[in-house]
Amino acid sequence: MLQLALIRQQPDFVKQRLQVKNFDASAAVDSILLLDEKRKKLQLELESSQAGLNAISKEIGQLMAQGEKEKATAKKLEVSRMKTGLTPLQQGLDLADNQLQEILVSLPNLPAAAVPPGKSPADNVTVREGGKKPVLPSGAVPHWDLAKRYNLIDFELGNKITGAGFPVYVNQGAKLQRAMIQYFLDFNTTAGFVEYQPPLMVNEDSAFGTGQLPDKEGQMYFATEDRFYLIPTSEVPLTNLWRDNIVKEKDLPIKMTAYTPCFRREAGSYGKDVRGLNRLHQFDKVEIVQLVHPEKSYAALEEMVLHVERLLVSLQLPYRILRLCGGDMSFASAITYDFEVFSAAQEKWLEVSSVSNFETFQTNRMKIRFKDDQGKMQLLHSLNGSSLALPRILACLLENNQFSGGIAVPEVLHTYFQARTLSPGPANP
């Protein structure tokens, strides 16, 4: 959530920056300023009336002590009338507060200065590329055919049990998933990220804190009776671990990692671009999250981008890093770098990670603060990134490493997978 002080001080700047996200904030910002003025006037009037009420109440006590009961009774009637007058003032203040909050939470985060303008993924900027695109053997096939041939993933069985977008990983497919998860976690913890195993469901306050609500209700699975949301990423519970906390500056940065299943409804996702592992409703992901001093968040962002890049290099996958344009960024992000890997059999780039700096947008909602050297309370900056999302990584590993005799496993996974290649497995039920 944007800070009200920023909107008060620089309303035109806020409007101009949100235009980069193709968001017209003119009416919203003007309404915020009017409501803020109304709220301040009501607050002053209420405080003034309350002060007068307190003074008369004190006077009543003095009159009673002096035996002036008749005057005290008259003052009590005056107090009663004044209290009645406080009710509409308080109601008006509460209404202005609620209206102000409703508009504030509807505004997306301001894009950072480095964010390029644009309306769609076509306007994203390629920062750099790495790795070498493989030359596939004759007869190479996409991962959904390889998954069936080697009995790694059963999409039909998942469809029978639950529905489309819920695959069943089998035999070596399940083992390779487990190997990647452990390798990714080890890679992160070696870099100083502390591992957590958070809940897979969160309450409304947690979903609001990271910006999923009120922006993404339609993309989240919702347990109606308990009003819990299944997490779309472990970023949500991890960041909320520190909600309403005052962090000691000496404990910064706070670096966290977690493996969780993730759940996304992805309403309206159909067609060839979502075939196989390209887009799922349930998928595995290892996440990294940081809470940092505001002066150090962009250095932390660069560190996280390099961290994910090193992970992709270790898997020997061809990749590219994109800086997202304003129109392709998320509601809560100030700047985002997407990582894509090249799927050789599909001949297309697939997104496998987003690394974002949210600055104070999330921490303002969650009230995650620290005291600086002067004792002043400040909001921390929050960052997160996928390290990595497994489905498309697996798709590219299978497609890019197929050869005439099988599928090679990347060298860094040999110890975890306990084999160098994939071979056909037994049939499923």
C-alpha positions in Angstrom: 0.0 0.0 0.0 1.3 3.5 -0.9 2.1 5.7 2.0 -0.4 8.5 2.6 2.4 11.0 3.3 3.8 10.5 -0.2 0.5 11.1 -1.8 0.0 14.3 0.3 3.5 15.6 -0.5 3.8 14.6 -4.2 0.4 13.9 -5.7 1.4 14.8 -9.2 4.5 12.5 -9.0 2.3 9.6 -7.9 -0.1 10.1 -10.8 2.8 10.4 -13.3 4.6 7.2 -12.0 1.4 5.1 -12.1 0.9 6.1 -15.7 4.0 3.9 -16.4 1.8 1.0 -15.2 -0.9 2.2 -17.5 -3.0 3.1 -14.4 -4.9 6.4 -14.3 -4.7 7.4 -10.7 -5.9 11.1 -11.1 -9.4 10.6 -9.7 -8.2 8.3 -6.9 -5.4 10.6 -5.8 -7.7 13.7 -5.8 -10.3 11.8 -3.8 -7.6 10.7 -1.3 -6.5 14.3 -0.8 -10.1 15.5 -0.3 -10.9 12.7 2.1 -7.7 13.3 4.0 -8.6 16.9 4.5 -12.1 16.0 5.6 -10.7 13.5 8.0 -8.2 15.9 9.5 -11.0 18.5 10.0 -13.3 16.0 11.7 -10.4 14.8 13.8 -9.6 18.3 15.0 -13.3 19.1 15.7 -13.7 15.8 17.6 -10.5 16.4 19.7 -11.6 20.0 20.4 -15.1 18.8 21.5 -13.5 16.1 23.6 -11.2 18.6 25.3 -14.1 20.9 26.1 -16.0 17.9 27.5 -13.1 17.0 29.7 -12.8 20.5 31.0 -16.4 20.7 31.9 -16.2 17.3 33.6 -13.3 18.5 35.6 -15.3 21.6 36.5 -18.2 19.5 37.7 -15.9 17.7 40.1 -14.8 21.1 41.5 -18.4 22.3 41.9 -19.4 19.2 43.7 -16.5 19.6 46.1 -17.6 23.1 46.8 -21.2 22.1 47.4 -22.5 23.8 44.3 -24.8 20.9 43.4 -27.3 23.0 41.3 -24.5 24.4 39.1 -23.0 20.9 38.9 -26.3 19.5 37.7 -26.6 22.1 35.0 -23.1 21.3 33.8 -24.0 17.6 33.7 -26.9 18.4 31.3 -24.4 20.3 29.2 -22.0 17.3 29.2 -24.9 15.0 28.1 -25.7 17.3 25.2 -22.1 17.5 24.2 -21.7 13.7 24.2 -24.7 13.4 21.9 -22.9 15.8 19.5 -19.8 13.7 19.5 -21.6 10.7 17.9 -22.0 12.1 14.4 -18.5 13.5 14.5 -17.1 10.0 15.3 -19.3 8.4 12.7 -18.2 10.9 10.1 -14.5 10.3 11.0 -15.0 6.5 10.8 -16.7 6.8 7.4 -13.9 9.1 6.0 -11.2 6.7 7.4 -12.9 3.7 5.7 -13.4 5.5 2.4 -9.8 6.6 2.4 -8.5 3.1 3.2 -10.6 1.6 0.4 -9.1 4.0 -2.2 -5.6 3.6 -0.9 -5.6 -0.2 -1.2 -6.9 0.1 -4.8 -3.7 1.8 -6.0 -0.9 -0.3 -7.2 2.7 0.2 -6.2 4.7 2.9 -7.9 7.1 1.5 -10.5 10.8 2.3 -9.9 12.6 4.8 -12.2 14.4 1.9 -14.0 11.0 0.4 -15.1 10.5 0.9 -18.9 7.2 2.1 -20.2 5.1 -0.4 -22.1 1.8 -2.2 -22.2 2.5 -5.9 -22.8 5.3 -8.6 -22.6 6.4 -7.4 -26.1 7.7 -4.2 -24.4 9.9 -6.0 -21.8 13.6 -5.3 -22.0 16.1 -8.2 -22.4 18.9 -7.5 -19.9 21.1 -10.4 -20.8 21.1 -14.0 -22.1 23.2 -17.0 -21.1 23.7 -20.7 -21.8 23.6 -22.4 -25.1 20.5 -23.6 -26.9 20.8 -27.3 -27.6 20.6 -29.0 -31.0 18.1 -31.8 -30.5 18.3 -35.2 -32.2 16.0 -36.2 -35.0 12.6 -37.2 -33.7 12.9 -35.0 -30.5 9.5 -34.5 -28.9 8.0 -32.1 -26.3 8.0 -32.9 -22.6 4.4 -34.2 -22.4 5.4 -36.9 -24.9 8.6 -37.7 -23.0 6.7 -37.8 -19.7 4.4 -40.5 -21.2 7.2 -42.4 -22.9 9.3 -42.6 -19.8 6.4 -42.8 -17.4 7.4 -39.6 -15.5 4.2 -37.7 -15.3 0.6 -38.9 -15.7 -1.6 -35.9 -16.7 -4.7 -38.1 -17.4 -4.5 -39.7 -13.9 -4.3 -36.3 -12.3 -7.3 -35.2 -14.3 -9.3 -38.2 -13.1 -8.4 -37.6 -9.4 -8.8 -33.8 -9.4 -8.9 -32.1 -12.8 -6.8 -30.5 -15.5 -3.7 -28.8 -14.1 -3.1 -31.3 -11.3 -0.5 -33.8 -12.7 0.6 -36.9 -11.0 4.4 -37.4 -10.9 5.5 -41.0 -11.0 8.6 -43.1 -10.3 11.6 -41.2 -11.7 9.4 -38.1 -12.3 8.6 -37.9 -8.6 12.2 -38.6 -7.7 13.5 -35.9 -10.0 11.1 -33.4 -8.5 12.3 -34.3 -5.0 16.0 -34.0 -6.2 15.4 -30.6 -7.6 13.6 -29.3 -4.5 16.5 -30.5 -2.2 19.1 -29.0 -4.5 17.4 -25.7 -4.8 17.0 -25.5 -1.0 20.6 -26.4 -0.4 21.7 -23.8 -3.0 19.7 -21.2 -1.1 20.7 -22.1 2.4 24.4 -22.1 1.4 23.9 -18.5 0.3 22.6 -17.6 3.8 18.8 -18.0 3.4 17.2 -19.6 6.4 14.8 -22.4 5.6 11.2 -22.4 6.8 8.3 -24.8 6.3 5.3 -22.5 6.4 1.5 -23.2 6.3 -0.1 -23.8 3.0 -3.2 -21.8 3.9 -3.3 -18.2 5.1 -6.0 -15.9 6.5 -7.3 -12.7 4.9 -4.9 -10.5 6.7 -1.9 -12.4 5.4 -3.2 -12.3 1.8 -3.9 -8.6 2.1 -0.4 -8.0 3.5 1.5 -9.2 0.4 -1.0 -7.6 -2.0 -2.9 -10.7 -3.1 -6.1 -9.1 -1.7 -8.0 -7.2 -3.0 -6.2 -7.7 -6.3 -6.1 -11.4 -7.0 -9.2 -13.0 -5.4 -10.1 -14.7 -8.6 -6.7 -16.5 -8.9 -6.7 -18.0 -5.4 -8.4 -21.1 -4.1 -10.6 -20.2 -1.1 -11.8 -22.4 1.8 -15.1 -20.8 2.4 -16.0 -22.1 5.9 -12.8 -21.0 7.5 -12.1 -18.1 5.1 -8.6 -19.4 4.4 -6.7 -19.0 1.1 -4.5 -21.7 -0.4 -1.1 -20.0 -1.0 -0.2 -19.0 -4.6 3.5 -18.8 -3.4 5.4 -19.2 -0.1 6.2 -15.5 -0.4 2.8 -14.9 1.4 3.4 -16.9 4.6 7.1 -16.1 4.7 6.7 -12.3 4.6 3.8 -12.4 7.0 6.1 -14.1 9.6 7.2 -10.6 10.5 3.8 -8.8 10.3 3.3 -6.2 13.1 7.0 -6.6 14.1 9.6 -4.1 14.9 12.9 -5.6 13.7 16.2 -4.8 15.2 18.5 -3.1 12.6 21.4 -5.3 13.6 19.3 -8.4 12.5 19.0 -7.1 8.9 18.9 -8.4 6.3 16.4 -11.2 7.0 16.8 -13.9 4.4 14.3 -16.7 4.1 13.6 -19.7 1.8 11.0 -22.3 1.6 9.7 -25.1 -0.5 5.9 -25.4 -0.8 3.3 -26.6 -3.3 1.5 -23.5 -4.8 -2.1 -23.2 -5.9 -3.4 -20.9 -8.6 -6.8 -21.0 -10.3 -5.4 -19.4 -13.4 -9.0 -18.8 -14.6 -9.3 -18.6 -18.4 -6.1 -20.5 -19.1 -6.7 -22.8 -22.1 -5.1 -23.9 -25.3 -1.7 -25.1 -26.6 0.3 -22.6 -24.6 -0.8 -24.2 -21.3 -0.2 -27.8 -22.4 1.7 -30.3 -20.2 3.7 -28.5 -17.5 3.4 -25.0 -19.1 0.7 -23.9 -16.8 -0.7 -25.7 -13.7 -3.2 -25.2 -10.9 -0.9 -26.9 -8.4 2.9 -26.8 -8.7 6.0 -27.0 -6.6 8.2 -24.0 -6.0 11.2 -23.0 -3.9 11.1 -19.3 -3.0 13.6 -16.8 -1.6 12.4 -13.7 0.4 14.3 -10.8 2.0 13.5 -8.0 4.4 16.1 -5.3 4.2 17.1 -1.8 5.1 15.5 0.6 2.6 18.9 2.0 1.5 20.1 -1.5 0.6 17.1 -3.0 -1.2 18.4 -2.5 -4.7 21.8 -4.0 -3.9 19.8 -7.0 -2.4 17.7 -7.1 -5.6 20.9 -7.4 -7.7 22.2 -10.0 -5.4 19.0 -12.1 -5.8 19.0 -11.8 -9.6 22.6 -13.0 -9.6 21.7 -15.8 -7.2 18.9 -17.1 -9.5 21.1 -16.7 -12.5 23.9 -18.9 -10.9 21.3 -21.5 -10.2 20.2 -21.6 -13.8 23.8 -21.7 -15.0 24.4 -24.7 -12.7 21.5 -26.6 -14.4 23.1 -25.8 -17.8 19.9 -24.3 -19.2 19.8 -21.5 -21.8 18.2 -18.5 -20.2 17.4 -14.8 -20.5 16.7 -12.1 -18.0 14.0 -9.5 -18.7 13.2 -6.3 -17.0 9.5 -6.0 -17.1 7.7 -3.0 -18.5 5.2 -1.1 -16.5 2.2 -2.8 -18.2 3.5 -6.3 -17.5 4.3 -5.8 -13.8 2.3 -7.1 -10.8 0.1 -4.9 -8.7 2.5 -4.9 -5.7 5.9 -4.8 -7.5 8.2 -1.7 -7.8 10.5 -3.5 -10.3 10.6 -7.1 -11.5 13.1 -9.2 -13.4 11.7 -12.3 -15.1 13.9 -15.3 -15.9 13.0 -17.4 -18.9 14.5 -20.7 -20.1 14.4 -21.9 -23.6 12.3 -25.0 -24.3 14.1 -26.6 -27.3 11.3 -29.0 -28.4 8.6 -26.3 -28.1 10.9 -23.7 -29.5 9.8 -21.0 -27.0 10.9 -19.2 -23.9 9.2 -20.3 -20.6 9.1 -18.1 -17.5 10.6 -19.9 -14.5 11.3 -17.1 -12.0 10.3 -13.5 -11.1 12.6 -11.5 -8.8 10.9 -8.4 -7.4 11.5 -5.5 -5.1 8.3 -4.3 -3.5 10.0 -1.5 -1.5 7.6 -0.4 1.3 4.3 -1.5 -0.5 4.0 -4.8 1.4 5.7 -3.7 4.7 3.3 -0.7 5.0 0.4 -3.1 4.8 2.0 -5.5 7.3 3.6 -2.8 9.6 7.1 -4.4 9.4 9.4 -1.7 10.8 12.7 -1.0 12.3 14.3 1.8 14.4 17.2 3.6 12.7 20.3 5.1 14.4 18.3 8.2 15.4 15.5 6.1 16.9 13.1 6.9 14.1 10.7 4.2 13.1 11.0 3.2 9.4 9.4 0.7 7.1 11.6 -2.1 5.8 11.7 -3.1 2.1 10.6 -6.6 1.0 11.8 -8.6 -1.9 11.1 -12.1 -3.2 12.0 -14.4 -6.1 11.4 -17.9 -7.4 14.4 -20.1 -6.9 13.0 -21.9 -8.7 9.5 -22.8 -9.9 9.7 -26.5 -10.9 7.2 -27.3 -13.7 8.8 -25.4 -16.6 12.3 -26.1 -15.3 11.4 -29.8 -15.5 9.9 -29.4 -18.9 13.1 -27.8 -20.3 15.3 -30.3 -18.6 13.5 -33.1 -20.2 13.2 -31.5 -23.7 16.7 -30.0 -23.8 18.5 -33.1 -22.5 16.9 -35.8 -24.6 19.2 -37.9 -26.8 18.7 -41.0 -28.9 19.3 -43.3 -25.9 17.4 -41.5 -23.2 17.3 -38.2 -21.2 20.4 -36.9 -19.4 20.2 -35.5 -15.9 22.2 -32.3 -15.2 25.5 -33.0 -13.4 24.6 -31.0 -10.3 21.6 -33.3 -9.7 23.5 -36.6 -10.0 24.1 -36.9 -6.3 20.5 -35.9 -5.4 18.9 -38.1 -8.1 21.4 -40.9 -7.8 21.5 -41.5 -11.5 22.8 -39.8 -14.6 20.0 -40.6 -17.0 16.3 -41.3 -17.0 15.0 -44.6 -18.2 11.4 -45.9 -18.9 9.5 -47.0 -15.8 6.6 -49.4 -15.0 3.1 -48.7 -16.0 0.6 -46.7 -13.8 -2.7 -47.9 -12.4 
